[in-house]
Amino acid sequence: MKRNTLNLFVVALAGFVAFGCSNKELESRIAKLEGKVAELESGGGPTITPAAKPAAEPEVKPDGPLPSFEFAEESHDFGSITEGEVVEKVFKFTNTGDAPLIISSATASCGCTVPVWPKDPIPVGEEGEIQVRFNSAKKPGIQNKTITITANTYPKINRLRIKANVQKGDNPS
């Protein structure tokens, strides 16, 4: 049955090719297809398997002293705001670890949210800030945004969250 289906496929494909190609091209394509069919039928062809996703390796805790974030708060609800309003929140943190804290990046889940983070290392026991600005233009409704922070901590990824209920504003005519 599998063989009949495969042969039917080759014949159908050859028919489609016949209408758009010259005879030489057609003969070449048919020959290639017949060769592939023969290879598959003999079992000598490549085995087709679904692409496997590489397994995500678990993060391994590095040896030695590590920095650590301690945020005063990790989420903030702006409540109801008017569409088009730009609101900001400063997330304060302390390096409670045993080594200088280095933030390599801070990215938001949407281009309407922009985080600004310290580029210099934060010494042990010192404080730092991550400023998050949310532009509600063309974002009506409940908005939940995530800011992903990558640093030399364990785990490497930390997340902050903001929320707002964006109300449609009155548009003057």
Secondary structure, DSSP 8 states (H G I E B T S, - for coil): -HHHHHHHHHHHHHHHHHTTS-HHHHHHHHHHHHHHHHHHHTT-S-----------------SS----EEES-SEEEEEEEETT-EEEEEEEEEE-SSS-B-EEEEEESSTTEEEE---S-B-TT-EEEEEEEEE-TT--EEEEEEEEEEESSSSSEEEEEEEEEEE------
